[in-house]
Structures are given as C-alpha cells and as structure tokens.
Amino acid sequence: MRHGSIPGARGRVRPLTLLGEAALREQCREVTEFGAELADLVEDLFATMYAAQGVGLAANQVGVPLRVFVYDCPDDDDVRHLGHIVNPRLVATDGVVIRGPEGCLSLPGLEAGTQRYDHAVVEGVTATGEPVTVHGTGFFARCLQHECDHLEGRVYADHVTGWRKRRLSGQISRASWSRQA
C-alpha cells in the first residue's frame, strides 16, 4: 500500500518552454525561499512532466528561472528513481562515457546520440530544505546530467557534435514548434 500522495497529483500542468525561448538559455537563480510557493512549483513540475510523458523536468522548462528539477526515471537495471532537488550541484561525473539517445521535452519529438558519463552525483536540498545527495548510474545518470545542464542554460543539443549536430540542427529548423528558423 502506498503512503502519502502521488507526486504531481495536486499540481497543475504548465506550458513547456521550447528551444528558442530565452528562458531556456538563462542560468537559473538559487532558491532562497522555502515554503508553499516552492512546494507548489515542485507539484506543478511533476504534473507537467507526467502529462508530457517525460522522466525529468527543470523549472526553467516551465518558464521559472529557479534551480529546481524533478525526476521519475529508471536506471539501466530498471530501478525507479523518484524525487526532486532544489539548488542542485553536479558534484561528480565519472565512469565510462557513453553515447546514447537523448531527447528533451523542450525539443519535442527529437533525439540525438549524446555523450554522457554513466555515473553522476548531485547534491542539493529538498523543498523543505533537507540536504539530499543523489547517485545515478546509466540512464538515470544521463537524466541527472541533463537536468543540471538545463539549470545552467544548456540543452542536450549543445553536447552533440559532427554529423549528429548537423542532422539535429536541420530537424530543429524544420520542427513545427521551432523558433530557430
């Protein structure tokens, strides 16, 4: 039997920020106020992520320039990781660098082979200010790196190189949602 509420059940689905909108490229600010507004933002992030069928979502992807992200993501052993991090810092990446398919809710319908480490450690706090350290491996490590990038104003497409970059750039320029054209 599950105890507590389902993340996002009380949240509202917000519009996604798409590539080409300034909010996606700005470095996010540290959270300094912990209270009902932050708790509501976390709920909204979960609701939006689930509605868009994602595995992670950063606050700037809904137009809020704060250092917060949520995740509900499996690792390579199909272990589910569920949570949120406020003021996250990517403190370690190591292991093998793996090129794997990566997509983003802010670049809907696209993906490209992107290099990421297969182990990542993120430190931060919860919405109530409790310290938290999250270790990720495999696909979950990719998710943690991806969401931390968002808070620095970067997207996965910034890591893509060579012919993959050229192909992805063409797909972005032709996408119905693109503001790059």
Secondary structure by P-SEA (a helix, b strand, c coil): ccccccccccbbbbbbbccccccccbbbbccccccaaaaaaaaaaaaaaaaaccccccccccccccccccccccccccbbbbbcccccccccccccccccbbbbccccccccbbbbbcbbbbbbbcccccbbbbbbcaaaaaaaaaaaaaaaccccccccccaaaaaaaaaaaaccccccc
